[in-house]
Amino acid sequence: MTPLGRFGLGLGLSAVMLWSLAPFVWQLLTSVTPPAELEAHSALFPSAPTLVHYRAILAGQPFGRLMLNSFVAASGATLLALVLGSLAGFALAKLHAPGRVATLAVVVTLSMLPPIATVSPLFLIVNALGMHDTLAALILVYAGFALPLAVWLMTQFFRGVPDELYIAARVDGCSAIGAFMRVMLPLAVPGLVATALLVFIYAWNEFLYALSLTASTASRTMPVGIALFPGIHEVPWGEIAAGSVLATIPAVLLAISFQRRVLEGLTAGAVKA
Amino acid sequence: MASVAFDRVSKRFGPALVADDLSLEIADGEFFIFLGPSGCGKSTLLHMIAGVEAPSSGCVRFDARDVTALPPQRRDVAMVFQSYALYPHLDVTDNLAFPLRNRGVSRRAAREEAERVATALGLAGLLDKKPRQLSGGQRQRVALGRALIRHPTVFLMDEPLSNLDAALRIEIREEIKRVHQTHRITTVYVTHDQEEALALADRVAVLRDGRIQQCDTPGQVYARPANIFVARFVGTPPMNLVPGTALAHHPAVRARLGRLDASRVVVGLRPHALEAHAAARPDALTSEVALIEPAGAETWVVAGANEMRLKARLAPGAMLEPRASANIVFSAEAVHLFDAEHGHRLD
């Protein structure tokens, strides 16, 4: 690459970084700015960084509860989506089930439904089932929304595993489910990790359903909880910022530790290895 | 151990017919080979024996037992694949032990058996290696071992040598023959390589478009091909096929033709049965040499042009050059006659 090209590339990457990171940096700065300076809308950079907002939200009992709720809802949905998604993906990729193409087409179509279109029917269904304000409702709804993605990714992954391995496992004495558990699943671990991460982050960040299907700290998740932080005279920007920073950390940690696997996962089936 | 029978089996994938009303009996302990061009559905026949694919109609029997509806894990067959199909996440020991563990054999007993089989196949030092750390030949030995370890009723092999280089192919081919001679397990083997088929099989079925063209011992398939397709497919170099009219004047051909109409006959002559001389001979076909093709033990002479193009063996001691005149001789026994329209054998 020519020096000019390298310069252009660096410039482009910096622009993208700035674009993506700027809101987060602003959030971070806000979270350590003393309340007086926030009210005055003075400088962007705090004169003396403070942890007062963090202390405030951590002292209030609900914050830990919100964290826990988010974690339970996201991991529950991830687990459910992985179990159902990998079974469906396996069947679509390796069993000669009739209607495979039609099923995948329906799966893709479903994933295009805007969440807002389904909020009110889901609200009614959840209420009718007596599941309003429960984490179980959130888990089911999130898993349902993440399933098309999970099915699609896992189908691509299982397609990448040679047919002969499935046939070999069957001939070597496994039932279809046995072959799935003992041969197919261990070989699809990168796909499982990628799918899990995507579903987890989706559920962790989800706001709309969490807002409409929860009513109290019994099931309220972090994004909704932060939005509802009580302010006396005005919006508690400092605490909201601090809460957002804390809520972002787990997702960032997960993404960093599994980023290689996610990349492998997202490009699965794109190029023949 | 069991015999395997196809009873009026048909199999279609959409419009493609890979087995067309196929009936066949493979004897207990026999080494049976399906030979056919790539993509003619040979593997599907194995899959139907294994139970991973169901026939569209007809049934598959082991001895007298109808196994058509039996799932693979209850058929007790073992399979070796062209791509080896070793489990990439397991080491050699666990690959070998896999079929035993599925049958509830204890971990320790399975490991001991795996070690025993590995030693017999010359894999003793590789037990804790993963498949990706092995060479092609070693992988196929492990695959053989995995199939052998549980003494299956039927042994299925799907082009097991096609991914190996030439030297290794001969080595593993001998290994397969040795394994069959030792254990006498009914073996059904699929290949597109006629040389492999002739070297290994007790009986060969030549397949085309889902139908058996000929099913016989390798000797018979070579000596008396049932039709033009088999004649061309079996034997290297392939048989010369010449319109009857072009050779009708030759005494050896005339003797075989008898009352047949030469214009409705295709004459087949194996290159091995033709001898090309430099000196003139009585009853020789004389034509210009196009190519000389040395092949170690033999030297092949391609002479003539168009429909009279013949490949022949260079006679011992003879010297021929391109554009020289070759005198090709053969006996009446070397002549095969086929129907020009339908391709079937005429004598």
Chai-1 contact restraints between the chains, C-beta under 6 A:
chainA,res_idxA,chainB,res_idxB,connection_type,confidence,min_distance_angstrom,max_distance_angstrom,comment,restraint_id
A,E164,B,F81,contact,1.0,0.0,6.0,A-B,restraint_1
A,E164,B,S83,contact,1.0,0.0,6.0,A-B,restraint_2
A,E164,B,A85,contact,1.0,0.0,6.0,A-B,restraint_3
A,L165,B,A85,contact,1.0,0.0,6.0,A-B,restraint_4
A,I167,B,V52,contact,1.0,0.0,6.0,A-B,restraint_5
A,A168,B,A85,contact,1.0,0.0,6.0,A-B,restraint_6
A,R170,B,V52,contact,1.0,0.0,6.0,A-B,restraint_7
A,R170,B,P72,contact,1.0,0.0,6.0,A-B,restraint_8
A,V171,B,A50,contact,1.0,0.0,6.0,A-B,restraint_9
A,V171,B,P72,contact,1.0,0.0,6.0,A-B,restraint_10
A,V171,B,M79,contact,1.0,0.0,6.0,A-B,restraint_11
A,D172,B,F98,contact,1.0,0.0,6.0,A-B,restraint_12
A,D172,B,P99,contact,1.0,0.0,6.0,A-B,restraint_13
A,G173,B,Q73,contact,1.0,0.0,6.0,A-B,restraint_14
A,G173,B,P99,contact,1.0,0.0,6.0,A-B,restraint_15
A,G173,B,N102,contact,1.0,0.0,6.0,A-B,restraint_16
A,G173,B,R103,contact,1.0,0.0,6.0,A-B,restraint_17
A,C174,B,Q73,contact,1.0,0.0,6.0,A-B,restraint_18
A,C174,B,N102,contact,1.0,0.0,6.0,A-B,restraint_19
A,S175,B,Q73,contact,1.0,0.0,6.0,A-B,restraint_20
A,V183,B,Y87,contact,1.0,0.0,6.0,A-B,restraint_21
A,P186,B,H89,contact,1.0,0.0,6.0,A-B,restraint_22
